[in-house]
């Protein structure tokens, strides 16, 4: 049966555990047409524009 050769120090153990389980905040950019926050490379849900072109027609 495999047994660790040396004790893993607290610092080494904690370094390994530190950033693995943290979630990243979702990336958001401003829409060039209306200024709403949207996910990059996606159609804006507020106005329906993507790269200055109307992709989805939205009724106000």
C-alpha positions as a Markdown table, in Angstrom:
| # | Residue | x | y | z |
|---|---|---|---|---|
| 1 | Unk | 0.0 | 0.0 | 0.0 |
| 2 | Unk | 1.3 | 3.5 | -0.9 |
| 3 | Unk | 2.3 | 5.6 | 2.0 |
| 4 | Unk | 3.5 | 9.3 | 1.8 |
| 5 | Unk | 7.3 | 9.5 | 2.3 |
| 6 | Unk | 7.2 | 12.9 | 4.1 |
| 7 | Unk | 4.5 | 15.0 | 5.9 |
| 8 | Unk | 3.0 | 17.7 | 3.7 |
| 9 | Unk | 3.5 | 21.0 | 5.4 |
| 10 | Unk | 0.5 | 23.2 | 6.2 |
| 11 | Unk | 1.7 | 25.9 | 3.9 |
| 12 | Unk | 2.1 | 23.5 | 1.0 |
| 13 | Unk | -1.3 | 21.9 | 1.7 |
| 14 | Unk | -3.0 | 25.3 | 1.9 |
| 15 | Unk | -1.4 | 26.6 | -1.3 |
| 16 | Unk | -2.8 | 23.7 | -3.1 |
| 17 | Unk | -6.3 | 24.2 | -1.7 |
| 18 | Unk | -6.4 | 28.0 | -1.9 |
| 19 | Unk | -7.6 | 28.9 | -5.4 |
| 20 | Unk | -9.0 | 25.6 | -6.7 |
| 21 | Unk | -12.5 | 26.0 | -5.3 |
| 22 | Unk | -13.1 | 29.7 | -5.9 |
| 23 | Unk | -15.6 | 30.6 | -8.6 |
| 24 | Unk | -14.8 | 33.4 | -11.1 |
| 25 | Unk | -17.2 | 36.2 | -11.7 |
| 26 | Unk | -18.9 | 36.1 | -15.1 |
| 27 | Unk | -17.3 | 38.4 | -17.7 |
| 28 | Unk | -19.5 | 41.2 | -18.7 |
| 29 | Unk | -19.1 | 44.0 | -21.3 |
| 30 | Unk | -21.2 | 47.0 | -22.3 |
| 31 | Unk | -23.4 | 46.8 | -25.3 |
| 32 | Unk | -22.1 | 49.2 | -28.0 |
| 33 | Unk | -25.7 | 50.0 | -29.0 |
| 34 | Unk | -27.6 | 50.5 | -25.8 |
| 35 | Unk | -25.0 | 50.4 | -23.0 |
| 36 | Unk | -26.5 | 47.5 | -21.1 |
| 37 | Unk | -24.2 | 44.8 | -19.6 |
| 38 | Unk | -24.1 | 41.6 | -21.7 |
| 39 | Unk | -21.9 | 38.5 | -22.0 |
| 40 | Unk | -19.1 | 39.0 | -24.6 |
| 41 | Unk | -19.7 | 37.5 | -28.0 |
| 42 | Unk | -23.4 | 37.2 | -27.4 |
| 43 | Unk | -26.4 | 39.1 | -28.7 |
| 44 | Unk | -27.6 | 41.8 | -26.3 |
| 45 | Unk | -30.8 | 40.7 | -24.6 |
| 46 | Unk | -32.0 | 44.3 | -24.1 |
| 47 | Unk | -31.8 | 45.6 | -27.7 |
| 48 | Unk | -31.1 | 42.5 | -29.8 |
| 49 | Unk | -27.9 | 43.9 | -31.4 |
| 50 | Unk | -24.6 | 42.2 | -32.0 |
| 51 | Unk | -21.6 | 44.0 | -33.4 |
| 52 | Unk | -23.8 | 46.9 | -34.5 |
| 53 | Unk | -26.2 | 44.7 | -36.5 |
| 54 | Unk | -29.7 | 44.0 | -35.4 |
| 55 | Unk | -30.0 | 40.3 | -35.0 |
| 56 | Unk | -33.2 | 40.0 | -33.0 |
| 57 | Unk | -36.0 | 42.5 | -33.5 |
| 58 | Unk | -37.2 | 43.8 | -30.1 |
| 59 | Unk | -40.5 | 45.8 | -29.6 |
| 60 | Unk | -40.3 | 48.6 | -27.1 |
